[in-house]
Amino acid sequence: SVEGRNIEAYTYGKGEKELLFVGGIHGGYEWNSALLAYKFMDYLEANPDVIPKNLKVTVIPSANPDGIYRVTGKDGRFAMSNVSTSQLVLESGRFNINKVDLNRNFACKWQPKSTWRSEVVSAGTKAFSEPEATAIRDLVLKQKPIGAIFWHSQANAVYASECEAGILPV
């Protein structure tokens, strides 16, 4: 991360095909996505047989550990009781330390500015300008998962995993 925190990845299973799950890309703003990832990891550790033999599952609990740190004061795993309830702290935790919205720092239709809550936000100086997005890109290029799922908590929708607008039908 920008502040030097590790972006940790945990792999379960030994199959040839891989699924990637990413939580907490918005850091402190969506801290519950990171907690979901930790719960998922606990489940996989307790129930290793749920993973088919031909599959492995990689989980990145937080793609924005600096944002998580801002609302928890902890590096790595945290509990709900560690989360600050201050709205100012929560909203500041959405971005990385460079004030970049990491969700918009990928190459898919990249542009330098975007919007969030009708406010202009930075998508970085170029696609993958931020170490957090670069770490995910590099892992994907190296491991070539058959699918990547990014957990978010605010949209109340499931978005297609391709570089297109729109929400998948329910």
C-alpha positions as CSV (number, residue, x, y, z in Angstrom):
1,S,0.0,0.0,0.0
2,V,1.0,3.6,-0.2
3,E,1.9,3.5,3.6
4,G,3.7,0.2,3.2
5,R,1.1,-2.1,4.6
6,N,0.9,-5.6,3.2
7,I,-2.0,-6.6,0.9
8,E,-2.3,-10.1,2.0
9,A,-3.6,-13.0,-0.1
10,Y,-4.6,-16.4,1.3
11,T,-5.1,-19.5,-0.8
12,Y,-7.3,-22.5,0.0
13,G,-7.4,-25.7,-2.0
14,K,-4.9,-27.1,-4.6
15,G,-6.8,-27.3,-7.8
16,E,-5.6,-26.0,-11.2
17,K,-8.4,-23.5,-11.6
18,E,-8.5,-20.5,-9.3
19,L,-11.2,-18.1,-8.1
20,L,-10.2,-14.7,-6.6
21,F,-12.2,-12.9,-4.0
22,V,-11.3,-9.3,-3.0
23,G,-12.8,-7.4,0.0
24,G,-12.2,-4.0,1.4
25,I,-11.2,-2.1,-1.8
26,H,-12.8,1.0,-0.2
27,G,-11.0,0.4,3.0
28,G,-12.6,2.0,6.0
29,Y,-15.8,3.0,4.1
30,E,-16.6,-0.7,3.4
31,W,-14.8,-2.3,6.3
32,N,-17.6,-4.8,6.5
33,S,-16.4,-6.2,3.1
34,A,-13.1,-7.1,4.8
35,L,-14.9,-8.7,7.7
36,L,-16.9,-10.7,5.2
37,A,-13.7,-11.9,3.7
38,Y,-12.3,-13.0,7.1
39,K,-15.5,-14.9,7.8
40,F,-15.2,-16.6,4.4
41,M,-11.6,-17.5,5.2
42,D,-12.7,-18.9,8.6
43,Y,-15.3,-21.0,6.8
44,L,-12.9,-22.4,4.2
45,E,-10.3,-23.2,7.0
46,A,-13.0,-25.1,9.0
47,N,-14.5,-26.8,5.9
48,P,-11.7,-27.5,3.4
49,D,-13.8,-30.2,1.7
50,V,-16.2,-27.6,0.3
51,I,-13.7,-26.6,-2.3
52,P,-13.9,-28.9,-5.3
53,K,-10.6,-30.8,-6.0
54,N,-10.1,-29.0,-9.3
55,L,-10.3,-25.5,-7.7
56,K,-8.4,-23.2,-5.4
57,V,-9.7,-20.1,-3.8
58,T,-7.6,-17.0,-3.1
59,V,-8.9,-14.3,-0.8
60,I,-7.6,-10.8,-0.4
61,P,-9.4,-9.5,2.7
62,S,-8.4,-5.9,2.1
63,A,-7.2,-4.2,-1.0
64,N,-6.9,-0.9,0.9
65,P,-5.2,-1.7,4.2
66,D,-4.4,2.0,4.8
67,G,-8.1,2.8,4.7
68,I,-8.9,-0.1,7.1
69,Y,-6.2,1.2,9.4
70,R,-7.8,4.7,9.5
71,V,-11.0,3.3,10.9
72,T,-9.6,0.4,13.1
73,G,-6.2,1.5,14.2
74,K,-5.1,-2.1,13.4
75,D,-2.9,-3.7,10.7
76,G,-4.3,-7.0,9.4
77,R,-7.2,-8.8,10.9
78,F,-9.6,-6.7,13.0
79,A,-13.0,-7.1,14.8
80,M,-16.2,-5.1,14.4
81,S,-15.5,-3.6,17.9
82,N,-12.3,-2.0,16.4
83,V,-14.2,0.1,13.9
84,S,-14.7,3.8,14.5
85,T,-18.3,4.9,14.1
86,S,-17.3,8.5,13.1
87,Q,-18.8,9.3,9.7
88,L,-15.9,11.5,8.9
89,V,-13.4,8.7,9.6
90,L,-15.5,6.2,7.6
91,E,-15.8,8.4,4.5
92,S,-12.1,9.3,4.6
93,G,-11.3,5.6,4.7
94,R,-12.9,5.0,1.2
95,F,-9.8,6.3,-0.6
96,N,-6.2,5.4,-0.3
97,I,-3.7,7.8,1.3
98,N,-3.2,9.6,-2.0
99,K,-7.0,10.3,-2.0
100,V,-7.5,8.0,-5.0
101,D,-10.6,5.9,-5.3
102,L,-9.0,2.5,-5.9
103,N,-12.1,1.1,-7.5
104,R,-11.5,3.5,-10.3
105,N,-7.8,3.0,-10.7
106,F,-8.0,0.0,-13.0
107,A,-7.5,0.0,-16.8
108,C,-11.2,-0.6,-17.7
109,K,-12.3,2.7,-19.2
110,W,-9.9,4.6,-16.9
111,Q,-10.2,8.4,-16.8
112,P,-8.4,10.7,-14.3
113,K,-11.6,11.8,-12.6
114,S,-14.8,10.1,-11.7
115,T,-17.8,10.8,-9.4
116,W,-18.9,9.4,-6.0
117,R,-22.0,10.8,-4.3
118,S,-22.1,13.6,-7.0
119,E,-18.6,14.7,-6.0
120,V,-15.6,14.6,-8.3
121,V,-13.0,12.0,-7.1
122,S,-9.6,11.1,-8.3
123,A,-8.9,7.8,-10.2
124,G,-5.2,8.4,-10.0
125,T,-2.7,9.9,-12.4
126,K,-3.0,6.9,-14.7
127,A,-4.5,3.4,-14.6
128,F,-2.6,1.3,-12.0
129,S,-0.9,4.4,-10.6
130,E,-1.6,3.2,-7.1
131,P,0.3,0.3,-5.5
132,E,-2.9,-1.3,-4.2
133,A,-4.3,-1.6,-7.7
134,T,-1.0,-2.7,-9.1
135,A,-0.7,-5.5,-6.5
136,I,-4.1,-6.9,-7.6
137,R,-3.2,-6.6,-11.3
138,D,0.1,-8.4,-10.8
139,L,-1.6,-11.2,-8.9
140,V,-4.2,-11.6,-11.6
141,L,-1.6,-11.6,-14.4
142,K,0.6,-14.1,-12.5
143,Q,-2.1,-16.5,-11.3
144,K,-4.7,-16.1,-14.1
145,P,-7.9,-16.8,-12.1
146,I,-10.9,-18.0,-14.0
147,G,-13.0,-15.3,-12.1
148,A,-12.5,-12.4,-9.7
149,I,-15.2,-11.3,-7.3
150,F,-14.9,-7.9,-5.6
151,W,-17.1,-7.5,-2.5
152,H,-18.8,-4.2,-2.0
153,S,-21.5,-3.3,0.5
154,Q,-23.2,-0.2,-0.6
155,A,-24.6,-0.7,-4.1
156,N,-27.4,-3.2,-3.2
157,A,-26.7,-4.8,-6.6
158,V,-24.6,-7.4,-8.4
159,Y,-22.5,-5.9,-11.2
160,A,-21.2,-7.8,-14.2
161,S,-17.6,-8.8,-14.0
162,E,-16.8,-7.3,-17.4
163,C,-15.8,-3.8,-18.5
164,E,-19.2,-2.6,-19.2
165,A,-22.0,-0.6,-17.5
166,G,-25.1,-2.2,-16.1
167,I,-26.4,-4.4,-13.4
168,L,-27.0,-8.1,-13.8
169,P,-30.7,-9.0,-13.7
170,V,-31.9,-10.5,-10.4
